[in-house]
Each structure stands twice: as C-alpha cells, then as structure tokens.
Amino acid sequence: MLLLTERLPYFVHLQSQISDLKSLAESASRQVLAWADSLQNSPVRGQRYLSEHTRQRDQQDRRAAAFWGQLEAEHRRRFAGE
C-alpha cells in the first residue's frame, strides 16, 4: 500500500513520511520473521505439550544455568584480583 501511495502524484508532498513508514514496516517485518523463526526452531512444541514436570525441569535448568553463570563470574573476578 505504501508503495502505491508513494507513486501516486496526489501524495508527492508526503514522500519523506511515506519513506519513513516503509522503513518502519520493513523493520517490523524483519523482527516478526525473526521471532517466528526462533519459535519454529524452538525445542518446545507449544504450551499444550508442556506438562507440569517439563515446566519444572525447564525452570530448574534455567536456575542451574544462572547459578553456573554466577559461579563463573565470581571465579573470574577472584582470579582477576590475584
């Protein structure tokens, strides 16, 4: 639609605004496509397939990863001070 309005003589005075809107629309489109791609490549098939057990396991894995990250950061900090 923006491509059409950009080419119509009636909208010539709005050329810069139309160009800005086109850039915003393209950016939003790229973000939505990236989000959809990340969902499609996710190991989780969807909320309906998650049981309470798998939710708890996922939460525990995230907490463990955060804990290991904290340990590594503390380890680096201590060895940097020596």
Residue pairs with C-beta under 8 A, 6 or more apart in sequence:
2 18
2 21
2 22
2 25
3 22
5 11
5 14
5 18
6 15
6 18
6 19
6 22
11 18
44 50
50 58
